[in-house]
């Protein structure tokens, strides 16, 4: 599900899914079609939780990993240069 909605920012997706869950729960309360609405609410809850986890944890982790890889590459190039100078 992480690549399904690439046209929106992850934070916008989180807000959209939260709003969708609120509307679905309102529909459960106000209509007599409660079984399809409950199924929809369960699906929207899953999408909402996944999107908020992505915004809060996965995206910052990817940024941190990208920064660490860059630092590692810089350190490796410095080490290689230092080895070339000592030879």
N, C-alpha and C positions, 0 to 999 in steps of 0.2 A: 504494500500500500504506500510505501514511501515515495514511489515515483509516479503515482497515478495522476496527481494534480500538479503538473509542473508549471502551469500558467499563472499560478498564484503564489504569493509568498507563504511560507509555513505559518507565520503568525496570522495572516488573513484566513488561512484554512482553519486554524484553531478557533478563531472567532466565528467563522461560518458554521462549523460543526457544533459549537456550543449553542449558537442561535437556533440551528436546526433541531437540536435536542430539546431546547426549551419549547419550540413550537410543537414538536411531536408530543411532548408530555402534556402540553395544553390541549392538543387534539385528543389524547387519551381521556382527559377529564371531561371534555365538552361533547364528545361524540359517543355513539353507541358502537362504533367499529373499533372496539378496544383491542381485539386480538391482533389485527394487522398493525395497529398503532404501537402496541407493546413490542412487537417484532421490530418495527422501525426504530423505536426508542432504544432497544438493545443494540441494534446496528449503529445508530448515531452515537451511543455511549462509547462503543469501541473505537469509532473514528475519532471522536473528541479526545479520548484518553491517549490514543496513539499520536495525534497531532500535538497535544500539549507536551507529551514526553519528548517528541522530536524537537520542539521549540526550546524546552528547558534543558535537555541533556544531550541529545544526539548531535545537534548542529554545533553547540559550543565544543563538544568533544572532537568533532571533525576539524574545527578551526585550530584547536590546540595540537592535534596530531600533525596538521599541515605546518604549523610553526615549529614543532619539534623536528620534523623531517628537514626543514630548511636549516635549522640550527645544526643538526647532525651533518648535513652536507657541507656547511661552512666549516665546521670543525674538521671534517675529513680532508677538505681542501687545504686547510692550514697545516694539518699534520703532514700531508703529502708535500707541501712546499717546504716545510721544515726538514723533512727527510732528504729532499733534493739539495737543500743548502748544506747539510752536514756531509754529504757524500763528496 
